[in-house]
Amino acid sequence: MRVLQYSFALIFLLLSLLYSIEIKRIAAAEHKENDWVLPVNGYISDTFGTRAGKHKGIDIAASKGEKVFSVSKGIVSKSYYSQTYGNVIFVMHENGYETVYAHLNERLAREGEKVSGGQVIGTVGNTGVSRGNHLHFEVHRGNWTPAKEHAIDPFIVLSEEKMQSAVTVSAHSDLQSVDSAVFVKKGDTLWSISKKLGVGSEELKSWNHLSHDRIYPGQKLLISKPCVKHIVARGESLSSIAQHYEKSLSELIELNELKDDKIFPDQILLLEK
């Protein structure tokens, strides 16, 4: 009986030790995530979960050629040109996370290459399905998949303080505006912005596809109802337009009462009813 008691005690100690090691491993991974550097300096032009929940990353607008950094050390799992992402680089990190850097002008890291945190892996561009120079940045808890079911909000692993330091928005006015948008400053809330602009907070949420009141310094907010039409440019296809607005091809065909996917330059397409 005493031998059996000692055996149970030993098993309990071993399990406790294994549990302690696992907790330390998780804590170390969490610490590594908090040590991530920013992928680029610019301003946040779109956040995670917009476009009816289909936007699985954040967009950071910056000048063409601005340096793009790997957020942490890892191995380049993919480096290629995609019809949608344009020039894109995927990096698999030691903690099991995979990050994506899309619409690059240049790719400066090859598949299989080891990279360190803060290493330049590319430059900001406007390649693929993109409107304007920016970095589209994604974080996946595990491997990237086409369905992006492992995608998480990059703000979870890039702390708010780091995101604030990434923002390079001028502060010469109370609300920095560009065309029909404003950039969120530190201390702003959705309510305070709506009061200054004289619009309802629910309208702001609707125009920016927000399902919550949470906003971030540097975030770009539309301050008028977004355009619901698209004028076809030369070289565009209905498929590329559908991908850009994250709609299905059949949805655009039905909205515009088209017989097929043939379109022509200067044609006006409805995006919403």
MIDOSE-1310 file (N, C-alpha, C; in nm, 2 decimals, decimal comma, always signed):
residues 273
mrvl	+0,08/-0,12/+0,00/+0,00/+0,00/+0,00/+0,09/+0,13/+0,00; +0,19/+0,12/+0,08/+0,28/+0,24/+0,09/+0,35/+0,26/-0,04; +0,39/+0,15/-0,11/+0,46/+0,16/-0,24/+0,36/+0,23/-0,34; +0,23/+0,19/-0,33/+0,13/+0,25/-0,42/+0,11/+0,40/-0,40
qysf	+0,12/+0,44/-0,27/+0,10/+0,58/-0,24/+0,22/+0,66/-0,29; +0,34/+0,60/-0,28/+0,46/+0,67/-0,33/+0,45/+0,68/-0,48; +0,40/+0,58/-0,55/+0,39/+0,58/-0,69/+0,29/+0,69/-0,74; +0,18/+0,70/-0,67/+0,08/+0,81/-0,70/+0,15/+0,95/-0,67
alif	+0,22/+0,96/-0,57/+0,29/+1,09/-0,53/+0,39/+1,12/-0,64; +0,46/+1,02/-0,69/+0,56/+1,05/-0,79/+0,50/+1,09/-0,92; +0,39/+1,02/-0,96/+0,31/+1,06/-1,08/+0,26/+1,20/-1,07; +0,21/+1,23/-0,95/+0,15/+1,37/-0,93/+0,26/+1,47/-0,95
llls	+0,38/+1,45/-0,89/+0,50/+1,54/-0,91/+0,54/+1,56/-1,05; +0,54/+1,44/-1,12/+0,58/+1,45/-1,27/+0,48/+1,53/-1,35; +0,35/+1,51/-1,32/+0,25/+1,58/-1,39/+0,26/+1,73/-1,36; +0,28/+1,76/-1,23/+0,30/+1,90/-1,19/+0,41/+1,97/-1,26
llys	+0,53/+1,89/-1,27/+0,64/+1,94/-1,34/+0,62/+1,97/-1,49; +0,55/+1,87/-1,55/+0,52/+1,89/-1,70/+0,42/+2,01/-1,72; +0,33/+2,03/-1,63/+0,23/+2,14/-1,64/+0,31/+2,27/-1,62; +0,40/+2,27/-1,53/+0,48/+2,40/-1,51/+0,57/+2,43/-1,63
ieik	+0,62/+2,33/-1,69/+0,71/+2,35/-1,81/+0,62/+2,40/-1,92; +0,50/+2,35/-1,94/+0,41/+2,39/-2,05/+0,36/+2,54/-2,02; +0,33/+2,57/-1,90/+0,30/+2,71/-1,86/+0,41/+2,81/-1,90; +0,53/+2,77/-1,87/+0,65/+2,85/-1,90/+0,67/+2,87/-2,05
riaa	+0,64/+2,76/-2,12/+0,65/+2,76/-2,27/+0,55/+2,86/-2,33; +0,43/+2,85/-2,28/+0,32/+2,94/-2,33/+0,36/+3,08/-2,29; +0,41/+3,10/-2,17/+0,44/+3,24/-2,12/+0,56/+3,29/-2,21; +0,65/+3,21/-2,25/+0,76/+3,25/-2,33/+0,71/+3,29/-2,47
aehk	+0,61/+3,21/-2,52/+0,56/+3,24/-2,65/+0,48/+3,38/-2,64; +0,41/+3,40/-2,53/+0,34/+3,53/-2,52/+0,43/+3,64/-2,51; +0,55/+3,62/-2,44/+0,65/+3,72/-2,43/+0,71/+3,76/-2,57; +0,73/+3,65/-2,65/+0,78/+3,67/-2,78/+0,69/+3,75/-2,87
endw	+0,56/+3,73/-2,85/+0,46/+3,80/-2,93/+0,46/+3,95/-2,89; +0,48/+3,98/-2,76/+0,48/+4,12/-2,72/+0,61/+4,18/-2,76; +0,71/+4,11/-2,80/+0,84/+4,17/-2,84/+0,84/+4,19/-2,99; +0,73/+4,16/-3,06/+0,72/+4,18/-3,20/+0,75/+4,33/-3,24
vlpv	+0,81/+4,35/-3,35/+0,83/+4,49/-3,40/+0,72/+4,52/-3,49; +0,71/+4,65/-3,53/+0,61/+4,69/-3,62/+0,65/+4,65/-3,76; +0,56/+4,61/-3,85/+0,59/+4,57/-3,98/+0,63/+4,69/-4,08; +0,57/+4,81/-4,04/+0,60/+4,93/-4,13/+0,56/+5,05/-4,05
ngyi	+0,61/+5,16/-4,09/+0,57/+5,29/-4,03/+0,47/+5,36/-4,13; +0,35/+5,40/-4,08/+0,25/+5,46/-4,17/+0,13/+5,49/-4,09; +0,01/+5,49/-4,15/-0,11/+5,51/-4,08/-0,21/+5,40/-4,11; -0,29/+5,36/-4,01/-0,38/+5,25/-4,03/-0,50/+5,29/-4,11
sdtf	-0,51/+5,23/-4,23/-0,62/+5,27/-4,32/-0,74/+5,18/-4,31; -0,72/+5,06/-4,26/-0,83/+4,96/-4,24/-0,79/+4,86/-4,13; -0,89/+4,82/-4,06/-0,87/+4,73/-3,95/-0,93/+4,59/-3,97; -0,90/+4,50/-3,88/-0,94/+4,36/-3,89/-1,09/+4,35/-3,87
gtra	-1,16/+4,27/-3,96/-1,30/+4,24/-3,94/-1,39/+4,33/-4,02; -1,34/+4,43/-4,09/-1,43/+4,51/-4,17/-1,47/+4,44/-4,29; -1,55/+4,51/-4,38/-1,60/+4,45/-4,51/-1,68/+4,33/-4,47; -1,77/+4,35/-4,38/-1,87/+4,24/-4,34/-1,79/+4,12/-4,28
gkhk	-1,68/+4,15/-4,21/-1,60/+4,05/-4,14/-1,51/+3,97/-4,23; -1,49/+4,01/-4,36/-1,41/+3,94/-4,45/-1,27/+3,99/-4,46; -1,24/+4,11/-4,40/-1,10/+4,16/-4,40/-1,02/+4,10/-4,29; -0,93/+4,01/-4,32/-0,87/+3,93/-4,22/-0,73/+3,98/-4,18
gidi	-0,71/+4,11/-4,19/-0,58/+4,17/-4,15/-0,60/+4,32/-4,12; -0,49/+4,39/-4,12/-0,50/+4,54/-4,11/-0,42/+4,59/-4,23; -0,46/+4,71/-4,27/-0,39/+4,78/-4,38/-0,32/+4,90/-4,32; -0,19/+4,92/-4,35/-0,11/+5,03/-4,31/-0,07/+5,11/-4,43
aask	-0,12/+5,22/-4,45/-0,08/+5,30/-4,57/+0,05/+5,37/-4,54; +0,13/+5,37/-4,65/+0,27/+5,43/-4,64/+0,31/+5,46/-4,78; +0,42/+5,54/-4,79/+0,47/+5,57/-4,93/+0,53/+5,45/-5,00; +0,52/+5,45/-5,13/+0,58/+5,35/-5,21/+0,73/+5,34/-5,18
gekv	+0,78/+5,22/-5,15/+0,92/+5,20/-5,12/+0,96/+5,20/-4,98; +0,86/+5,24/-4,89/+0,88/+5,23/-4,74/+0,92/+5,09/-4,70; +1,02/+5,08/-4,61/+1,07/+4,95/-4,57/+0,96/+4,87/-4,49; +0,95/+4,74/-4,52/+0,87/+4,65/-4,45/+0,95/+4,55/-4,38
fsvs	+0,92/+4,53/-4,25/+1,00/+4,45/-4,16/+0,93/+4,32/-4,12; +1,01/+4,22/-4,10/+0,95/+4,10/-4,04/+0,93/+4,13/-3,89; +0,81/+4,10/-3,84/+0,78/+4,14/-3,70/+0,86/+4,06/-3,59; +0,91/+3,94/-3,63/+0,98/+3,86/-3,54/+1,07/+3,76/-3,62
kgiv	+1,16/+3,69/-3,56/+1,24/+3,60/-3,63/+1,16/+3,47/-3,68; +1,20/+3,42/-3,79/+1,13/+3,30/-3,84/+1,19/+3,26/-3,97; +1,11/+3,18/-4,05/+1,16/+3,13/-4,18/+1,05/+3,17/-4,28; +1,10/+3,22/-4,39/+1,01/+3,26/-4,50/+0,95/+3,14/-4,56
sksy	+0,82/+3,12/-4,54/+0,75/+3,00/-4,59/+0,70/+3,01/-4,73; +0,68/+3,14/-4,78/+0,64/+3,16/-4,92/+0,69/+3,30/-4,95; +0,73/+3,32/-5,08/+0,77/+3,45/-5,14/+0,74/+3,44/-5,28; +0,63/+3,50/-5,33/+0,59/+3,49/-5,47/+0,49/+3,60/-5,51
ysqt	+0,45/+3,60/-5,63/+0,35/+3,70/-5,68/+0,21/+3,63/-5,69; +0,11/+3,69/-5,62/-0,02/+3,64/-5,62/-0,11/+3,74/-5,70; -0,21/+3,68/-5,77/-0,31/+3,77/-5,84/-0,38/+3,86/-5,74; -0,41/+3,82/-5,62/-0,48/+3,90/-5,53/-0,39/+3,98/-5,43
ygnv	-0,29/+3,91/-5,37/-0,20/+3,97/-5,27/-0,09/+4,05/-5,34; -0,07/+4,03/-5,47/+0,04/+4,09/-5,54/+0,17/+4,03/-5,49; +0,28/+4,10/-5,48/+0,40/+4,05/-5,42/+0,38/+4,03/-5,28; +0,40/+3,91/-5,23/+0,36/+3,87/-5,09/+0,47/+3,78/-5,03
ifvm	+0,49/+3,80/-4,90/+0,58/+3,72/-4,83/+0,51/+3,66/-4,70; +0,53/+3,53/-4,68/+0,47/+3,47/-4,56/+0,59/+3,43/-4,47; +0,58/+3,45/-4,34/+0,69/+3,42/-4,25/+0,63/+3,33/-4,13; +0,69/+3,21/-4,12/+0,65/+3,12/-4,01/+0,74/+3,15/-3,89
heng	+0,68/+3,18/-3,77/+0,76/+3,21/-3,65/+0,77/+3,10/-3,56; +0,87/+3,11/-3,47/+0,90/+3,00/-3,37/+0,78/+2,96/-3,28; +0,69/+3,07/-3,25/+0,58/+3,04/-3,16/+0,46/+2,98/-3,23; +0,48/+2,94/-3,36/+0,37/+2,88/-3,43/+0,28/+2,97/-3,51
yetv	+0,31/+3,10/-3,50/+0,23/+3,20/-3,58/+0,29/+3,22/-3,72; +0,20/+3,25/-3,81/+0,24/+3,28/-3,95/+0,19/+3,42/-3,98; +0,28/+3,51/-4,03/+0,24/+3,64/-4,07/+0,25/+3,66/-4,22; +0,17/+3,75/-4,27/+0,16/+3,77/-4,42/+0,18/+3,92/-4,45
yahl	+0,26/+3,95/-4,55/+0,30/+4,09/-4,59/+0,26/+4,10/-4,74; +0,15/+4,17/-4,77/+0,10/+4,17/-4,90/+0,11/+4,31/-4,97; +0,09/+4,30/-5,11/+0,09/+4,42/-5,20/+0,23/+4,49/-5,20; +0,33/+4,41/-5,18/+0,47/+4,47/-5,18/+0,51/+4,52/-5,31
nerl	+0,59/+4,62/-5,31/+0,65/+4,66/-5,44/+0,77/+4,57/-5,47; +0,85/+4,54/-5,37/+0,96/+4,45/-5,39/+0,96/+4,34/-5,28; +1,00/+4,22/-5,32/+1,02/+4,11/-5,22/+1,17/+4,10/-5,20; +1,22/+4,11/-5,08/+1,36/+4,11/-5,05/+1,40/+3,99/-4,97
areg	+1,32/+3,89/-4,96/+1,35/+3,77/-4,89/+1,30/+3,65/-4,97; +1,38/+3,54/-4,97/+1,34/+3,43/-5,05/+1,28/+3,32/-4,97; +1,20/+3,23/-5,03/+1,14/+3,12/-4,96/+1,25/+3,03/-4,90; +1,23/+2,99/-4,77/+1,33/+2,91/-4,70/+1,44/+3,00/-4,63
ekvs	+1,44/+3,13/-4,65/+1,54/+3,21/-4,59/+1,50/+3,24/-4,44; +1,60/+3,23/-4,35/+1,58/+3,27/-4,21/+1,59/+3,42/-4,20; +1,49/+3,48/-4,13/+1,49/+3,62/-4,11/+1,48/+3,65/-3,96; +1,53/+3,77/-3,92/+1,53/+3,81/-3,78/+1,42/+3,92/-3,76
ggqv	+1,38/+3,94/-3,64/+1,28/+4,05/-3,61/+1,34/+4,18/-3,65; +1,27/+4,26/-3,73/+1,32/+4,39/-3,77/+1,40/+4,39/-3,90; +1,42/+4,27/-3,96/+1,49/+4,26/-4,08/+1,40/+4,31/-4,20; +1,45/+4,39/-4,29/+1,38/+4,43/-4,40/+1,35/+4,32/-4,50
igtv	+1,23/+4,29/-4,53/+1,19/+4,18/-4,62/+1,13/+4,23/-4,74; +1,09/+4,35/-4,75/+1,03/+4,41/-4,87/+1,00/+4,56/-4,86; +0,93/+4,61/-4,96/+0,90/+4,75/-4,96/+0,75/+4,77/-4,99; +0,69/+4,87/-4,94/+0,55/+4,90/-4,96/+0,52/+4,92/-5,11
gntg	+0,41/+4,87/-5,16/+0,37/+4,89/-5,30/+0,22/+4,89/-5,31; +0,18/+4,86/-5,44/+0,04/+4,87/-5,47/+0,01/+4,75/-5,58; +0,07/+4,64/-5,55/+0,05/+4,53/-5,64/-0,06/+4,44/-5,61; -0,11/+4,36/-5,71/-0,22/+4,27/-5,68/-0,35/+4,35/-5,68
vsrg	-0,45/+4,30/-5,61/-0,58/+4,37/-5,60/-0,57/+4,47/-5,49; -0,53/+4,59/-5,53/-0,50/+4,70/-5,43/-0,53/+4,83/-5,49; -0,58/+4,92/-5,40/-0,60/+5,06/-5,44/-0,52/+5,15/-5,36; -0,40/+5,18/-5,40/-0,31/+5,27/-5,33/-0,20/+5,20/-5,25
nhlh	-0,09/+5,27/-5,23/+0,02/+5,21/-5,16/-0,01/+5,18/-5,02; +0,01/+5,05/-4,98/-0,01/+5,02/-4,84/+0,04/+4,88/-4,82; +0,06/+4,84/-4,69/+0,09/+4,70/-4,65/-0,03/+4,64/-4,59; -0,07/+4,53/-4,65/-0,18/+4,44/-4,59/-0,11/+4,34/-4,51
fevh	-0,14/+4,34/-4,38/-0,06/+4,26/-4,28/-0,16/+4,17/-4,21; -0,13/+4,04/-4,21/-0,22/+3,94/-4,14/-0,13/+3,86/-4,04; -0,20/+3,81/-3,94/-0,15/+3,72/-3,84/-0,24/+3,60/-3,83; -0,18/+3,48/-3,84/-0,25/+3,35/-3,83/-0,20/+3,27/-3,71
rgnw	-0,29/+3,22/-3,63/-0,25/+3,13/-3,52/-0,24/+2,99/-3,57; -0,12/+2,96/-3,63/-0,10/+2,84/-3,71/-0,08/+2,87/-3,85; -0,09/+2,78/-3,94/-0,06/+2,80/-4,08/-0,18/+2,88/-4,15; -0,14/+2,96/-4,24/-0,23/+3,03/-4,33/-0,31/+2,93/-4,41
tpak	-0,43/+2,96/-4,43/-0,51/+2,87/-4,52/-0,60/+2,97/-4,61; -0,64/+2,92/-4,73/-0,72/+3,01/-4,81/-0,85/+3,06/-4,74; -0,91/+2,98/-4,65/-1,03/+3,03/-4,58/-0,99/+3,12/-4,47; -0,86/+3,13/-4,43/-0,81/+3,22/-4,33/-0,88/+3,20/-4,19
ehai	-0,92/+3,07/-4,16/-0,99/+3,04/-4,04/-0,90/+3,06/-3,91; -0,77/+3,07/-3,93/-0,68/+3,09/-3,82/-0,64/+3,23/-3,80; -0,70/+3,32/-3,88/-0,66/+3,46/-3,87/-0,70/+3,53/-3,74; -0,62/+3,61/-3,68/-0,65/+3,68/-3,56/-0,62/+3,83/-3,58
dpfi	-0,68/+3,92/-3,50/-0,66/+4,06/-3,51/-0,51/+4,09/-3,47; -0,43/+4,15/-3,56/-0,29/+4,18/-3,53/-0,28/+4,27/-3,41; -0,38/+4,35/-3,38/-0,37/+4,43/-3,26/-0,36/+4,35/-3,13; -0,39/+4,22/-3,13/-0,38/+4,13/-3,02/-0,23/+4,11/-2,98
vlse	-0,15/+4,10/-3,09/-0,01/+4,07/-3,06/+0,08/+4,19/-3,08; +0,03/+4,29/-3,15/+0,10/+4,42/-3,16/+0,03/+4,51/-3,06; +0,10/+4,54/-2,95/+0,03/+4,62/-2,84/-0,01/+4,76/-2,89; -0,10/+4,81/-2,82/-0,16/+4,95/-2,86/-0,05/+5,05/-2,86
ekmq	+0,05/+5,04/-2,76/+0,16/+5,14/-2,75/+0,24/+5,13/-2,88; +0,26/+5,01/-2,93/+0,34/+5,00/-3,05/+0,27/+5,05/-3,17; +0,14/+5,03/-3,17/+0,06/+5,08/-3,29/+0,05/+5,23/-3,28; +0,05/+5,29/-3,16/+0,05/+5,44/-3,15/+0,19/+5,49/-3,21
savt	+0,30/+5,42/-3,18/+0,42/+5,47/-3,23/+0,44/+5,45/-3,38; +0,36/+5,36/-3,43/+0,37/+5,34/-3,58/+0,30/+5,45/-3,66; +0,21/+5,52/-3,60/+0,13/+5,62/-3,67/+0,21/+5,74/-3,69; +0,21/+5,79/-3,82/+0,28/+5,91/-3,85/+0,18/+6,01/-3,91
vsah	+0,08/+6,03/-3,83/-0,02/+6,13/-3,87/+0,01/+6,26/-3,81; +0,00/+6,37/-3,89/+0,02/+6,51/-3,84/-0,08/+6,54/-3,74; -0,04/+6,63/-3,64/-0,13/+6,67/-3,53/-0,15/+6,82/-3,54; -0,14/+6,88/-3,66/-0,16/+7,03/-3,66/-0,30/+7,07/-3,66
sdlq	-0,40/+6,98/-3,66/-0,54/+7,01/-3,64/-0,60/+6,92/-3,54; -0,72/+6,96/-3,49/-0,79/+6,88/-3,39/-0,82/+6,74/-3,44; -0,87/+6,74/-3,56/-0,90/+6,61/-3,63/-0,83/+6,62/-3,77; -0,73/+6,54/-3,79/-0,66/+6,54/-3,91/-0,75/+6,47/-4,02
svds	-0,78/+6,54/-4,12/-0,87/+6,49/-4,22/-0,81/+6,48/-4,36; -0,85/+6,39/-4,44/-0,80/+6,37/-4,58/-0,93/+6,34/-4,66; -0,96/+6,42/-4,76/-1,08/+6,40/-4,84/-1,20/+6,38/-4,74; -1,27/+6,27/-4,75/-1,39/+6,24/-4,67/-1,36/+6,14/-4,56
avfv	-1,24/+6,15/-4,50/-1,20/+6,06/-4,39/-1,12/+6,14/-4,28; -1,12/+6,09/-4,16/-1,04/+6,14/-4,06/-0,95/+6,03/-4,00; -0,84/+6,07/-3,94/-0,75/+5,97/-3,87/-0,77/+5,98/-3,72; -0,79/+5,87/-3,66/-0,80/+5,87/-3,51/-0,67/+5,91/-3,44
kkgd	-0,68/+6,00/-3,34/-0,57/+6,04/-3,27/-0,58/+5,97/-3,13; -0,47/+5,97/-3,06/-0,46/+5,91/-2,92/-0,56/+5,99/-2,83; -0,65/+5,92/-2,76/-0,75/+5,98/-2,68/-0,88/+5,99/-2,74; -0,89/+5,98/-2,87/-1,02/+5,99/-2,94/-1,11/+5,87/-2,91
tlws	-1,24/+5,89/-2,91/-1,33/+5,78/-2,90/-1,43/+5,80/-3,02; -1,50/+5,70/-3,05/-1,60/+5,71/-3,16/-1,70/+5,81/-3,12; -1,74/+5,82/-3,00/-1,84/+5,92/-2,95/-1,78/+6,06/-2,97; -1,66/+6,09/-2,93/-1,60/+6,22/-2,93/-1,58/+6,27/-3,08
iskk	-1,55/+6,17/-3,17/-1,53/+6,21/-3,31/-1,67/+6,24/-3,37; -1,77/+6,16/-3,33/-1,90/+6,18/-3,39/-1,96/+6,32/-3,34; -1,93/+6,36/-3,22/-1,97/+6,49/-3,17/-1,90/+6,60/-3,24; -1,77/+6,59/-3,27/-1,70/+6,70/-3,34/-1,74/+6,71/-3,48
lgvg	-1,78/+6,60/-3,54/-1,83/+6,60/-3,68/-1,97/+6,63/-3,70; -2,05/+6,61/-3,59/-2,19/+6,64/-3,60/-2,27/+6,52/-3,67; -2,22/+6,40/-3,65/-2,28/+6,29/-3,71/-2,30/+6,18/-3,60; -2,39/+6,09/-3,62/-2,42/+5,99/-3,52/-2,31/+5,88/-3,52
seel	-2,28/+5,83/-3,40/-2,18/+5,72/-3,39/-2,22/+5,60/-3,46; -2,35/+5,57/-3,47/-2,40/+5,46/-3,54/-2,38/+5,47/-3,69; -2,39/+5,60/-3,74/-2,36/+5,62/-3,88/-2,21/+5,60/-3,91; -2,13/+5,64/-3,82/-1,98/+5,62/-3,84/-1,95/+5,47/-3,84
kswn	-2,02/+5,40/-3,75/-2,00/+5,25/-3,75/-2,05/+5,19/-3,88; -2,16/+5,23/-3,93/-2,22/+5,18/-4,05/-2,13/+5,21/-4,17; -2,08/+5,33/-4,18/-2,00/+5,37/-4,30/-1,86/+5,30/-4,30; -1,82/+5,26/-4,18/-1,68/+5,19/-4,17/-1,69/+5,04/-4,13
hlsh	-1,81/+4,99/-4,15/-1,84/+4,84/-4,12/-1,79/+4,80/-3,99; -1,81/+4,88/-3,88/-1,77/+4,85/-3,75/-1,88/+4,78/-3,68; -1,85/+4,67/-3,61/-1,95/+4,61/-3,53/-1,94/+4,64/-3,38; -1,84/+4,73/-3,35/-1,82/+4,77/-3,21/-1,77/+4,91/-3,20
driy	-1,75/+4,97/-3,08/-1,71/+5,11/-3,07/-1,56/+5,12/-3,06; -1,48/+5,01/-3,07/-1,34/+5,02/-3,05/-1,27/+5,07/-3,17; -1,19/+5,18/-3,15/-1,11/+5,24/-3,26/-0,96/+5,25/-3,21; -0,87/+5,27/-3,30/-0,73/+5,27/-3,27/-0,66/+5,40/-3,32
pgqk	-0,56/+5,45/-3,25/-0,49/+5,57/-3,30/-0,43/+5,54/-3,44; -0,45/+5,63/-3,53/-0,40/+5,61/-3,67/-0,50/+5,55/-3,76; -0,61/+5,50/-3,71/-0,71/+5,44/-3,79/-0,78/+5,54/-3,88; -0,81/+5,51/-4,00/-0,88/+5,59/-4,10/-1,02/+5,57/-4,09
llis	-1,10/+5,67/-4,06/-1,25/+5,65/-4,06/-1,32/+5,73/-4,17; -1,40/+5,67/-4,25/-1,48/+5,74/-4,35/-1,58/+5,83/-4,27; -1,60/+5,95/-4,32/-1,69/+6,05/-4,25/-1,81/+6,08/-4,34; -1,83/+6,00/-4,44/-1,95/+6,01/-4,53/-1,98/+5,87/-4,58
kpcv	-2,10/+5,85/-4,63/-2,14/+5,72/-4,68/-2,05/+5,68/-4,79; -1,99/+5,56/-4,79/-1,90/+5,52/-4,89/-1,97/+5,50/-5,02; -1,89/+5,52/-5,13/-1,94/+5,50/-5,26/-2,00/+5,36/-5,28; -2,11/+5,35/-5,35/-2,17/+5,22/-5,37/-2,16/+5,18/-5,52
khiv	-2,08/+5,26/-5,59/-2,06/+5,23/-5,74/-1,91/+5,22/-5,77; -1,88/+5,15/-5,87/-1,75/+5,14/-5,92/-1,74/+5,16/-6,07; -1,65/+5,25/-6,12/-1,64/+5,27/-6,26/-1,52/+5,18/-6,31; -1,55/+5,10/-6,40/-1,46/+5,00/-6,45/-1,34/+5,07/-6,52
arge	-1,22/+5,04/-6,48/-1,10/+5,09/-6,55/-1,05/+4,99/-6,65; -0,97/+5,05/-6,75/-0,91/+4,96/-6,85/-0,83/+4,85/-6,79; -0,85/+4,73/-6,83/-0,77/+4,62/-6,78/-0,83/+4,54/-6,67; -0,94/+4,60/-6,61/-1,01/+4,53/-6,50/-1,10/+4,43/-6,55
slss	-1,12/+4,32/-6,47/-1,22/+4,22/-6,50/-1,32/+4,22/-6,38; -1,44/+4,16/-6,41/-1,54/+4,15/-6,31/-1,49/+4,07/-6,19; -1,41/+3,97/-6,22/-1,35/+3,88/-6,11/-1,26/+3,96/-6,02; -1,17/+4,05/-6,08/-1,07/+4,13/-6,00/-1,15/+4,23/-5,92
iaqh	-1,26/+4,29/-5,97/-1,34/+4,39/-5,90/-1,41/+4,32/-5,78; -1,46/+4,20/-5,81/-1,53/+4,12/-5,70/-1,43/+4,09/-5,59; -1,31/+4,05/-5,62/-1,21/+4,02/-5,52/-1,17/+4,14/-5,44; -1,16/+4,26/-5,51/-1,12/+4,38/-5,44/-1,22/+4,42/-5,33
yeks	-1,35/+4,41/-5,37/-1,46/+4,45/-5,28/-1,51/+4,33/-5,19; -1,44/+4,22/-5,21/-1,47/+4,09/-5,13/-1,61/+4,06/-5,15; -1,65/+4,05/-5,27/-1,79/+4,00/-5,31/-1,77/+3,89/-5,40; -1,88/+3,81/-5,42/-1,88/+3,70/-5,51/-1,91/+3,75/-5,65
lsel	-1,86/+3,68/-5,75/-1,88/+3,71/-5,89/-2,03/+3,71/-5,92; -2,10/+3,61/-5,87/-2,25/+3,60/-5,89/-2,32/+3,71/-5,83; -2,27/+3,76/-5,72/-2,34/+3,87/-5,65/-2,33/+4,00/-5,74; -2,22/+4,03/-5,80/-2,21/+4,15/-5,88/-2,29/+4,13/-6,01
ieln	-2,29/+4,01/-6,06/-2,37/+3,98/-6,18/-2,52/+4,01/-6,16; -2,56/+3,96/-6,04/-2,71/+3,97/-6,00/-2,74/+4,12/-5,97; -2,65/+4,19/-5,90/-2,67/+4,33/-5,87/-2,69/+4,42/-5,99; -2,61/+4,39/-6,09/-2,60/+4,47/-6,21/-2,68/+4,41/-6,33
elkd	-2,75/+4,30/-6,30/-2,84/+4,24/-6,40/-2,76/+4,21/-6,53; -2,64/+4,15/-6,51/-2,55/+4,12/-6,62/-2,59/+3,97/-6,67; -2,57/+3,95/-6,80/-2,59/+3,82/-6,85/-2,47/+3,72/-6,83; -2,35/+3,79/-6,82/-2,23/+3,71/-6,79/-2,13/+3,80/-6,73
dkif	-2,00/+3,76/-6,73/-1,90/+3,84/-6,66/-1,83/+3,94/-6,75; -1,88/+3,97/-6,87/-1,82/+4,06/-6,96/-1,85/+4,21/-6,92; -1,75/+4,29/-6,90/-1,76/+4,43/-6,87/-1,67/+4,51/-6,96; -1,69/+4,64/-6,96/-1,61/+4,73/-7,05/-1,57/+4,86/-6,97
pdqi	-1,45/+4,92/-7,02/-1,41/+5,04/-6,95/-1,51/+5,15/-6,94; -1,52/+5,22/-6,83/-1,61/+5,33/-6,80/-1,75/+5,28/-6,76; -1,77/+5,15/-6,76/-1,90/+5,09/-6,72/-1,92/+5,12/-6,57; -2,04/+5,16/-6,53/-2,07/+5,18/-6,39/-2,13/+5,06/-6,33
llle	-2,07/+5,00/-6,22/-2,12/+4,88/-6,16/-2,17/+4,92/-6,02; -2,29/+4,87/-5,98/-2,34/+4,88/-5,85/-2,27/+4,78/-5,76; -2,23/+4,83/-5,64/-2,17/+4,74/-5,54/-2,26/+4,71/-5,42; -2,36/+4,79/-5,40/-2,47/+4,77/-5,30/-2,60/+4,80/-5,36
k	-2,71/+4,75/-5,31/-2,84/+4,78/-5,35/-2,88/+4,92/-5,31
